[in-house]
């Protein structure tokens, strides 16, 4: 209990003081180690050793490579090609530009691996068109914010790689395949509300119709980018390479695509993409290092077991516990970004979930789905702020159109929580594993 109390107090004080989350975790863990170990020197040595050893992981190599691949894909015209492709697929639907936003976010997010990058790229491209067509811009910004995190569930996903590591080695390939249906469901929930509003006549009548030749031309321009998903997931599902090797292939493929096919990746863009990937990797790895040290402290001190037993003591009914997890994680998601939230709460909640029969794969999808909703909610919802900025609307204007979208995402979350097959069926069919 001493470790829990010290960690909680110091971490909370530092967060309220405005200290970045990774530093707050690191300092709070170190202070707690001073109380747990015999002397300060040993605490410092253990902290350094745990940070270093936690980063010595082949699985983690996938993160910088996927970040690099996403950065390269973000340069020059990729978003526009995917939006044009989405226009071909759903452009005939009433409320077409809102539907296009959802589908483009799913496609671009799954390729870039970043909800923020997706919200920025898709929002910036579609906002002028939506405004010119007479759409309600607060609603369009809300749709952009709520659909952009879908790429964190649809593989390849850095969030699922982090969960794999912190959960004790849940297979990344199984998690990747498990994320498809919930990720698609997240987008579908937003599109359902768009369809309802379209049926009420709340959108302009403009739709997009293409001839067969135009549709083929647009699709052929987008196929090279979409092939990245096919190559990565096809290789993983087919057992040709691991998730980490797939990340290397993705980085190489995007380099070839940007440099020689689309010809948008000049030397300056390549250097910027690489430097941005280095910075992004440093941020993630620091977070992983300090969080894994905290997880070790919680396990070694018995605090993790104590918390898990307390949760199970609340109720041994898996349905009650899953509702409790959802409530807690939705609250957590309002003030923590997805990576620190995964790293902090997975070691606490997962043992309790497994104790009542919830598989690690199913729980991984539940926690990521929850935190995807979290990054669309104030006060620190990253996609919310990005969508507000690129849509040129205030957060206050987005509040009302967000409410029904949040409600439908809640329905999607309950479906994913209480129908395990939504997460486990596809891995069992394609990989012979259900988690």
MINU-667824 format. One record per residue: x, y, z of N, C-alpha, C in turn. Coordinates in pm, whole numbers, plus 50000, padded with zeros to 5 digits. Example, Ala and Ser with C-alpha at 12.3 -4.5 7.8 and 13.67 -1.06 7.14 Angstrom:
<recs>
513194943150780512304955050780513204967050780512854977550708513674989450714512905000350787
</recs>
This chain:
<recs>
500824987950000500005000050000500855012750000502035011850066502905023550072503325028049932503695018249848504105021449711502975027949633501755022649649500595028149579500325042549622500385044749754500085058049808501115068349760502415064649770503465073949728503355076949579503215066249499503075068049354501915077249320500765074549381499555082049348499695096749385500195099349505500295113249551501285121149466502495115549449503535122749375503115124649229502565114149168502145114849027501065125449009500085125549098498995135249088499505149549104500375151749203500925165149226501685170049102502505161249046503305165148929502425168048808501375159948788500465162448676499765175948692499275178648813498605191348838499555203148823500835200748846501855210948833502235213448687501725204948597502005206548455503215199148405503755189948485504915182048442504455171848337505215169948227504845159948127504665146148189503745138348131503345125748192504525116348213505405115148113506525105648125507445109348241507725122348257508565126748369507835124948502506535127248502505755125448625505795110848670505645101548574505715087348608507105083748660508145088548589509505085248627509865090348765509535102848794509865108748925509055101949035507755099649010506915093149111507415079049142507825071849038508355058349058509645058649138510525068149105511795069149175511575072549323510665081649351510365085249490509825073149566508935065449498508385053449561509475042949583510425042049491511545032649506512405036249627512565049149655513325053449773512705047749901511375046649901510715041050019510675025950020510845019849903510715005249892512054998249909513145004349861514474998149867515285004049983516334996650026517075000750147517755014250139518325017750023519035030650016518825037049880519175049949873518925057849753519765052849635520995048749661521865043949552521265031849484520765022549562520145010549505518895014249426518125023749477516915028049405517265033949269518315042249264518745048149138519235037549041520015027749092520535017149007519415008448951518485004849037517354996448992516535003948888516275016748912515495024648818516165024848680517495027348679518225027848552518235014348484518435003548561518474990148504517134986148446516054989048519514734985148470514364992948344514695005648338514415013548218515165007948098516445004548119517264999548009516794985847963516574976748058516194963048021514814962547958513914971347999512554971247942512544975147794513564982747752513634986947612514374976847525514964966547588515694956347515514704945847465513914949647365512834941247315512764941747164512754930047101512644929346955511294934946909510254932546988508924937446951508894952646942509614959347034509604973947037510244980146913511114972646844511754978046724510694981746619509534975246626508474978146530507974992546542508024998146661507435011446682508155022246601509505023846612510145034246530510005031846381509965019246339509845016346196508445019846144507415016646223506055020446182505875035646187506495042146286506435056846291507075062846167508235057446129508925062346008508075060045884507485048145872506635045145757505455054745752504845057445868503715066745873504115080745835505285085245881505755098745847505995100245698506595090045638506845090545494505525090845417504555082845463503255082545395502515095945410502835103245516502165116145539502615126945443503715124745373504255135245286503615134545148503155146145103502815148244964501765139744899500505142844919499465137644832498845124444871499365117644972498815104645008497395106245059497175116045147495835118345203494835121345092495245129644996494335133244887493935121144805494875112244778494575100144701493595091144775493795089844906492895081444986491505087744997491445100945008490155107845013489425106144880490135107244770489515105044638488975090844627489735081244680489285067244678488035065644764488035071844882486855071244969485645077644901485895088144822484815094844749484185085444647485005077044585484475067244490483615056944562484045052644681483365041944753482045046644814482035058344880480825062544952480265075844901480795080744789480375093744739478935094544695478305083144668476905083144624475925084244740476435082444863475545082744979475155097045014473915099145060473545112445111474455116245228474825128945233475795133045334477175127745299477465127545170478655120645119479965125845181480105138945195481365144245245481635140445391480575138445468480745133545606481125118845606480485110845520480855096745507482295095345458482685103645363484045103245309485055105945421484735115245510485625118245622485865105945707484805098445735484935086245817485805075745748485505072845624486245062445553487685066545530487905079045494489275083845471490095083345600489475086545713490175085645841490575071345873489675061945845489985047945871491165043345785491155047145657492215043045565493535049845600493475062945616494705070445641495265067345780494365065845879494815062746014495485049246024494945039445952495555026145957496915025945889497115034445789498405035045720499405043445798498975054945848499905063745919500125059446063499145052446121499265048146260499065059346360498575070746315498425082346404497045088446388496295089046498494975095346494495085110346470496085116546531496265131046515496615134546371497565126946312497945129346173496755127446080495955117246108494775114646025493765125946036493475130346158492515141346177492995153946109494295156646116494845168746055494795168045903495245156745846495325155545701493935155045636493075146545690491725145145632490915157845657490995163245777490245175445808490665187245723491975189045707492465200345628492055199145482491995186845431491645184845290490155186545266489325181345357487885181245334487165193845383487735200745480487035212445537486625222745432487525227145342487095236945241485965231745153486005218845119484945213145035483625212445111483685208745239482465207845319481845221645340482695231445365482195245145386481575250545256482225248145143481715252845014480395246144978480225233545020478995226144987477855229445083478145237045190477085241145281476835231845398477815223645433477675214645547477765222245679477185216345783477305221645918478735218645967479575228745980480985226546006481275221146147480565225446252480795219046382480525203946377479485199946303479205185646291480325178646216480805184546108481885178446029483155177046112483455187346191484635186646279484475175646383483245174146436482975163646534483145149846471482675148046349482835135246279484305132246255485055142346217486495140546194487195136146323486845142546435487465139246563487115125146608485865121046589485405108246643485845096346558486085098546428486445087346340487945085646323488735096146351490175095246327490905084946413490435081646537491165071546615490975057246567490105054946468489865041146423491145034446375492075042446320493335036846274494215031446384493905034546511494645028946623494185014746655493025011046603492544997246616492814989146490492644995546374492884988546247494384987946225494944976046211496404974746203496984980046072498314982746078499234981146191499054992146295499074988446423498744997746531499844998046636500405009846659501405011246763500835008846901499565012646922498925010647052498854995847087498544987446988498454973047014499834966947036500864972746975502234968047001502624971047145502304983147190502594986847330501834977747425500564974947396499774966047482500394952047485500844947147369501474933947363502664933247458503474943647458504654943847544504274944147691503404953047729503074955147871502214943847926501514936447839500644925747885501384912547907502684912647880503454900447903503634891947779503434897847663503734890447540502524885047466501364891547480500224887747396500634889147251500444878647167500954879047030500474891146951501424898346892501074910346816500224906846695500544895646628499774892146509498314889646544498054883246658496674880646700495964893846732496654902846802496064915946835495764923846709496684923646612496464930946488495204926146418495074913146403493894907746333492624910246416492754909546548491594911846636491074926046625491924935646586491514949546582490664953346462490594944846360489884948746238488404951646260487684941946314486224943546327485884954846424486514955746543486224967246629486574980646565487674981246489488044993746422487014997846318486564988046242485514990746142484224994746211483944988346325482734991546401482775006046450483955010646492484095024446539483715034346429484155031746307483805040346194482325038946160481835026546164480435024046127479465031246221479825032146349478945039046445478765053746407479865060046364479765073946320478945075146192479135065646100478415066145973476915063545991476555055946094475135053746123474445066946155475095075246238474495088046275474445097546155475455096946070475435105045947474255100945861474025087845850472905082845769471565087345826471455087345960470215091846024469955106545992470985114846005470825129145977470545131545828471175123345743470915124745600469455121345568468935110945634467535107045612466575118045656467005126445751466185137645796466315149745704467155148745605467355159745511468215170945566469155167745656469975178045720471285180945646471485174245532472715176545455472385181745316473325188445253473125192345112472885180045026472225181944914471865170744827473035165844742474135173144744475255169844656475835156044687475965147744582476645134844593477635133944477478505123844483479555122444382479335109744302479175111544173479005100044084480125100143981480745088743964481855087443871481535076843766482075078843649481975068443548482905056943587482725045543523483555033943552485035037043526485305044743421486685048243388487285057343494486505067343541487005076343645487255068843777486315060043811486475052243934487725043643927487975037543812489155029043796490435037243807490455049043744491635057643748491965061843890490935066343964491145070744103491605059144190490985047444170491345035744250492785031444223493195031844098494565027844064495585037344128495245050144140496155059644206496295056844354495225051544416495245049044561495775035144596495705025744501496065011844532497485010344586498495017044530499845015244587499925018544736499205028844780499205032044923498455021545002497315016944948496515006945018497224993445024498114991044929498844978344928499734976645050500094987645115500904986545236500184977845339498884980145357498104972245454498094957545411497914955145281497854941445231499184934345252500274941245222501594935245236501894932245382501674942045469501984940245611501134929245673499824930245658498954920445723498974907045652499124907145519499234894545447500454886645491501564893745508502784887045553502684881745694502034889545783501894885145922500934873245931499774874445867498794863645872499334851045804500074852945695500624841445623501834835345689502304841345799503464835945869504774838445797504794848045703506004850845626506984858945709506474868245789507354876145874506624880346001507394884346101506824889046228506354903446214505694908446319505234922246318506404931946307507514928746373508684937646368509294937546228509404925846168509914925146031508954932045934507654931045963506654937945880506854952945887507234957946005507474972346020508644976745933509704968645928510834971845841510454971845695509654962045655509174961345516508284973445486507454977445582506584989045563507405001745541508465003345621509315015245605509995015345468510495003845426511145003045295510145005345182508954999445195507935000745091507495015345076507275022145190506835036045182507935044945123509195041545152510295049245092510295047644940510175035344893510145032744749508935039444685507785038544754506555044244700506665059444689507135065844796507225080444795508325085744704509435078144697510595082944622510455080544472509985068744436510035064744295508675063644226507595061444306506285059744241505515072944243505215078144363504515090944372505455102744349506755100544374507805110744353507535123444435507075121344558506825132544647507855133244761508725123144769509675122244880511055126744833511295139844839512625144844805513535143744928514775147844913515735146445023515295154145148514765166145127514335174045242513195167145317512225161745241511095154845304511555142145376512525135145316513045122945379513745126145511514565136745510515265140645634514255144745741513235152445702512215156745799511465144745855511095135245768510365123345813511205115345911512495114045882513385106345969513575113146104513785126346102513955133646228512675133246311511535134946247510255134146318510065120246379510465109846305510355096246356511265094246476512455100246472513385099246585512805105746709512225117646691511615124646805510435116646859509575111946769508415104046812508825091446885509885084846834510375072746898510915075747037511665086747050512215090447181511105092647283510035099247242508915101847332508295088747379508025079747283507385066947316508305058447404509585057647369510505049047443510735053947586510795067147604510895072347740509675068347821508515069547758507275065747826507275050847860507715042447767507775028047791508745024947904509915031147901510935028348002510465031648143509935043648164509505047548299508275039648342507385036548248506165029148284506485014648318507425008648246507804994848278508504994248413509255004648448509865005348581508785006248688507765014348662506655015348755505945001948769505734994948655505074981948659505884971948741507214972448727508074963548806507914966548955507884979348990507724983149131506394978049186505324979949110504014975349154503984960249173504654952949081504684938349092505554933749208506744939749222507694935549326507194938749466506504949949479506014953949611504704947049649504124939849554502844933349578501664942449558501934954949516500854964549500499914960549386500484955249277499644951149163498684940049204499204930349280498364919449327497274924649420497654934049507496684939949600495564947049525495934954849423494924961949345494034952249269494664941849210493884931949136492894924749227493344921249347492454914449443491334923649487491644936549502490614946149541489554947349433489984947349308489034948149197488154935749193488784923949207488014911549205487094910849328487574916449440486754916749560485504925049543485574935049455484394943249427483304934749365483704925949272482764916549211483544906249132483124893749140483754883249060482964880548932481904888348912481094886948790481814893948675482164886548569482934892848460482204904348394480864903748386480114914348320480154927148404480054925648535480134937248623481534943348616482554934648617483934939648612484224946748480483704941348370483944947848241483284961548234482094962748295481454975948302482294985448387482834980248498483684988448584484934992948510485564983648437486754987148358486424998048258485294996648190484915006548089484725020348150484055020948262483825033948327485155040248367486015032248432487305037448477488175041848360488195033748254489055036848139488535049048063487225050648055486675062647990487055075148069487045074048202487465085248285488955088048268489755077348266491205078648248491515085248114490765081348011491015086547877490765101347862490035107247957489775121547947490985129947986491935124248060493095132248102494445126048070494455113748014495715107547974495645103347828496745105147757496825100447618496885085247617496735079347499496545064847491497765056947536498985061447500500175053647536500425053347685500475064847756500665064047900499545056747972498305058347925497185051347989497345036247975497745031647856497995017247837499085012347930500165019747937501315015448015501035015448165500205024648211499925025548354498875015448397497785014148321496635006748370496544992248322497234988548217497214974548175497734965248284498884968148348499354958948452498434958048573497594968148594496684968048708495394960648675494824963448557493514957848522493594943748461494644940948384494684928248311494654916048402495444915548511495354903648598493954901048651493254911748688491874910148736490964905148625491154910348504490334905948390490574891148360491844887048360492154872948331491644863848441491614868748565491144860648678489674856948665488904865248594487474862148576487184856848435488234852848363488034845948236488044854348112488474867048120488564875548001489934873447938489984870247810491264867247745492074880047728493404878847725494254890747706493974897847574493664890247468493374896447338492104904647346491054898747400489784905747412489944918247499490644916847611490824928347699491654939147632492654935147553493464944947481492634953447387491714947247317490854954747226489914963847305489404958947418488524967047502489244979647550490464977947601491164989447659491554999447551491964994647433492325003847325491095011047272489965003947258488725010247213488325021447310488395018547441488085028647541488955040947526490255038747513491195049947508491125057347375490675050547269490415057547142489275067647160488255063747235487185073347266487755084547351488675081147443489245090947533489965102247464490645099247353491415109947286490515119147202489205116547207488265125647142487495133947244487855132547373487115139447477487985149847547487385160747592488135170747669488465165147808489455170447880490175182847848491435181147765491875168447742493135166747669492955158547541491755158247485491515150447365492265155947245493295148847204494175154047099493465155646965492665145646924491975146846795490895157546801490355159946919489325170246935489905184046904491075186846958491695199846937492175201646793492725190946736493165191546597491975193946504490895186646524489715188146439489105202046454489125207246576488625220846598489445230946520490775229046523491655238646457491505237946305491575225846248491515224846101490115227746049489085225246133487715228246091487315242546115488195250046185487955264246213486645266446287486415257946387485255259346474485745258246619484965263446712485365262946852484945249746915485575246347026485205234247099483765235147148483335246947187481955248747234480965245447122481295249446999480415246346885480355231346856481435224146888481485209746860480765201546966480485207347082479965199647195478645192747163477695200347109476375194447084476415183446978477045185346861477085174346763477895162346810478785164146908479565152846958478745143447045477705148447112476985140347210476405127547150475615128247042475085115646985476195106646930477275112546881478395104546832479055097046947479205103647063479735096947181478805085547224477505088047219476545077847259476665065447172476795067547041476925056146950478255049046969479325056546999480595049947029480475041847157479655046547251479385038647371478695025547338477765025947243477105013547197478135004147136479015009747051480065001546991480964995347097481305003147199482144998047307481464986647381480174987947408479444977247477479384964647391479214966447261479214954747172480554947647175481644955247167482984949347171483244942747307482724948847414482954943647549482224930647573480954930047534480124918647572479924908347462480514910847346480514900647239481984897847206482634889047281484064886447259484404882147117483444875947049483704871146913484054882446817483624894746846483994906046761485504907946759486174903846867487634905046875488344891946846487724880846882488434867946877488104859346756486984862246688486594853446577487574854046461487944866046418488834867446302490204861146328490834863246444492114856446468491984841246467490844836146518490664821546519490524816146377489924823946288489754819546148491034820746069491714832246081492894834945997494174829346056494274828746187495534824446251495384811646331494154807246351493944795546436494164798446583494134811346619494314815446759493224825246793492694823946914491644833246957492074841347078493284839247124493774846747240493424840347371
</recs>
